[in-house]
Amino acid sequence: MNHRRTVPMILALSGLMLSACASGSPGPKTGRQVVLDRLAAADDTHYSAALKAVTQSGTRRLQLMVGRINLNGPLTGRTTDRTEQYTEDVVYTPHHVYRRASGSDGAWQKFPASTGKGGIPTDRLPRYVRLVLDRGGKVSGSSEPVRVSARLTPKDIESVDKTVGRNLRPATSIGTDVWVDEEGRVVRVRQDIHFASGPDVRNTLTLSRFERAVSVRTPADS
């Protein structure tokens, strides 16, 4: 596999404490329960979101991805992937990822769908939030969207997505923040990835402009 394609795809919720109820009624929900309630009430239909994903080390940007992806199902969509070495158009289908240089008319290169995964399990975000909660996630309720923060290991993340967890195996720990809005949608993920040697890496995924799912076709000349 071409080494450059292993760059992670960029790829903490805070619960608002409810006001106290009258005497004899149930007490206020914990921040954890507020987050779980939001996830449980979230729309489970197929929809799309605008994506911006950044990987950086210190002030140096290693990768920028922008585009639109479909959620609540297999990871599909279209993005533009920029690094210091190249800029590529990328098409994600359920079984393959297709890449070619932006602005070119050349043939698309085809890869297994697993190569589209990096350090964030983008197609399994609700499960990722629950993992953060289960690993002692601290819920902050000072603003919307709510945030949950915890420190994870690659093995933890393998329980959500084996490929993503394996991509992160060189790391010693992953400081993770995940933000969830009032509709139960994950709108932001941030990972601070720590290594035994070498500089830390930060992954940031931002999702916005939620709309109906978009049609994604296999490139014709692949």
ZAMARGU-4260 file (C-alpha; in steps of 0.2 Angstrom, whole numbers, plus 5000, padded with zeros to 4 digits):
<rodrens>
0) 5000/5000/5000 | 5006/5017/4996 | 5013/5025/5012 | 5005/5042/5009 | 4987/5034/5010
5) 4989/5029/5028 | 4987/5047/5033 | 4973/5047/5046 | 4956/5053/5039 | 4950/5066/5049
10) 4946/5056/5054 | 4915/5073/5124 | 4900/5078/5125 | 4894/5089/5139 | 4877/5086/5147
15) 4867/5100/5153 | 4861/5096/5171 | 4842/5098/5172 | 4835/5109/5186 | 4829/5101/5202
20) 4812/5094/5202 | 4799/5096/5215 | 4800/5086/5231 | 4796/5068/5229 | 4799/5068/5210
25) 4815/5061/5202 | 4831/5070/5204 | 4840/5079/5190 | 4848/5068/5176 | 4866/5067/5176
30) 4876/5074/5161 | 4880/5056/5156 | 4861/5052/5155 | 4858/5068/5145 | 4870/5063/5132
35) 4863/5045/5131 | 4845/5052/5130 | 4851/5063/5115 | 4859/5048/5106 | 4844/5037/5109
40) 4832/5051/5102 | 4843/5055/5087 | 4836/5052/5069 | 4842/5035/5063 | 4838/5039/5044
45) 4851/5040/5031 | 4857/5058/5030 | 4872/5068/5024 | 4884/5081/5032 | 4897/5093/5026
50) 4914/5087/5032 | 4930/5096/5036 | 4944/5085/5043 | 4961/5091/5048 | 4976/5082/5054
55) 4991/5092/5061 | 5007/5091/5071 | 5010/5107/5081 | 5006/5121/5069 | 5010/5110/5054
60) 4995/5104/5044 | 4998/5087/5038 | 4981/5084/5029 | 4965/5093/5025 | 4949/5085/5019
65) 4933/5094/5014 | 4917/5087/5006 | 4901/5079/5010 | 4898/5061/5017 | 4883/5051/5021
70) 4880/5045/5039 | 4869/5032/5047 | 4875/5019/5035 | 4891/5014/5026 | 4903/5028/5024
75) 4900/5035/5007 | 4903/5052/4999 | 4915/5064/4990 | 4930/5074/4997 | 4945/5083/4992
80) 4961/5077/5001 | 4975/5090/5002 | 4993/5086/5009 | 5010/5094/5007 | 5013/5081/4993
85) 4997/5080/4983 | 4978/5086/4981 | 4966/5072/4976 | 4948/5070/4973 | 4941/5055/4983
90) 4925/5045/4981 | 4919/5033/4994 | 4907/5019/4990 | 4902/5005/5002 | 4916/4993/4995
95) 4929/5004/4988 | 4938/5021/4989 | 4943/5029/4972 | 4956/5043/4970 | 4964/5053/4957
100) 4973/5070/4956 | 4962/5085/4957 | 4958/5093/4941 | 4965/5078/4930 | 4956/5067/4918
105) 4966/5052/4922 | 4960/5035/4928 | 4954/5033/4945 | 4964/5022/4957 | 4953/5009/4967
110) 4957/5004/4984 | 4948/4993/4998 | 4935/5004/5008 | 4946/5001/5023 | 4959/5013/5016
115) 4947/5027/5019 | 4947/5025/5037 | 4960/5034/5048 | 4959/5038/5067 | 4941/5042/5069
120) 4927/5030/5066 | 4917/5042/5056 | 4903/5029/5051 | 4901/5024/5070 | 4901/5040/5079
125) 4886/5036/5091 | 4896/5020/5097 | 4911/5031/5098 | 4902/5043/5110 | 4896/5028/5121
130) 4914/5022/5122 | 4920/5039/5128 | 4907/5039/5141 | 4911/5021/5146 | 4929/5025/5148
135) 4925/5038/5162 | 4920/5052/5150 | 4919/5069/5159 | 4903/5078/5153 | 4904/5097/5152
140) 4887/5106/5152 | 4893/5124/5151 | 4887/5127/5133 | 4880/5119/5117 | 4884/5107/5110
145) 4888/5096/5125 | 4905/5089/5126 | 4912/5072/5133 | 4931/5070/5136 | 4941/5055/5140
150) 4958/5047/5137 | 4957/5031/5126 | 4969/5018/5120 | 4970/5010/5103 | 4963/4994/5110
155) 4948/5004/5117 | 4944/5010/5099 | 4946/4993/5092 | 4930/4988/5101 | 4921/5001/5090
160) 4930/4998/5074 | 4945/4986/5072 | 4952/4995/5057 | 4953/5012/5065 | 4960/5005/5081
165) 4974/4996/5072 | 4978/5012/5063 | 4981/5020/5080 | 4991/5006/5087 | 5008/5016/5087
170) 5000/5028/5099 | 5001/5026/5118 | 4985/5036/5121 | 4972/5046/5113 | 4964/5061/5122
175) 4947/5062/5115 | 4933/5075/5115 | 4916/5073/5106 | 4903/5086/5104 | 4884/5081/5102
180) 4870/5093/5098 | 4852/5094/5104 | 4847/5083/5090 | 4859/5069/5095 | 4871/5072/5081
185) 4889/5071/5083 | 4895/5088/5076 | 4914/5088/5081 | 4927/5076/5086 | 4945/5080/5092
190) 4959/5068/5095 | 4976/5072/5103 | 4986/5057/5099 | 5001/5054/5109 | 5017/5043/5105
195) 5031/5036/5115 | 5043/5045/5104 | 5039/5058/5091 | 5027/5073/5091 | 5009/5072/5095
200) 4996/5073/5081 | 4979/5081/5082 | 4964/5075/5072 | 4949/5086/5071 | 4933/5082/5062
205) 4919/5094/5060 | 4902/5090/5053 | 4889/5103/5048 | 4875/5107/5036 | 4865/5091/5038
210) 4854/5087/5024 | 4846/5072/5015 | 4858/5058/5009 | 4867/5062/4993 | 4869/5049/4978
215) 4887/5042/4976 | 4891/5033/4960 | 4907/5023/4956 | 4918/5033/4945 | 4914/5028/4927
220) 4933/5025/4921 | 4939/5016/4937
</rodrens>
